[in-house]
Amino acid sequence: MLSLINESDVMQDVAESIRAHRASLGWRQQDLADCSGVAVATLRRFERTGQIGLQGLSSSS
């Protein structure tokens, strides 16, 4: 049986995977934000919705 997965499903799976990995390290969202240079609000939105723009991933440094 053919199963089609859409982009939204893939992004949500990626977000859940990143959230689980972050949690397994014992990191808070703020810890990941500090380490990565990505705004904590961007990480929160990504983990919640699975949606992020490339501009959201660029660091402000």
N, C-alpha and C positions, 0 to 999 in steps of 0.2 A: 504494500500500500504506500502510495506517495504522500509524504507529509511536507507541506510547505510552511516554512517558518518566516515570519515577516521581520523587517528591520527592528520594529519596536520590541518584539519578543527577544531578539538577539541582544539588544542594548539592555533590556531588563535583566537578562541572564548575566551579562557582563557586570552590571552594577551589583547584583546579588553576590556574585563571585568575589568582587573586590571588597564589598562590605564584610563578607565572611572571612576573607583573608586578613583584613584589617583587625577584625575582632579576635581572630585566632592569635594575633601578635600582641593582643592586649592594648592596642592603640585606640585612642579616642579619635574622632574626626579631626579635632584640633591638632593632634600629634601628626597626623598625615598631612594636614594643611601646612603645618610648620616645616615639615621635612620636604615636601614637594614644591612649595611655593605657590600652590593653588589655593585660592580663597576658600575658607571653610564653608561659606554659603554655597559655593559652586559644588563642593564635595557633597554637602547635604542634599542639594537638589538632584545631583546625579544618583546618589544612593537611593533616593526616594522615587525618582521617576525614570531613571535609566537614560535620561536625555542630557546631552551636553554639546555645546558648540566647540569648535576648535579654538576659538578665542578664549573660551572659559578655561582651557587647559594651559594656556600660555602663562608663564610666570611674569610677575610684574618687576622682575629684577633687571 
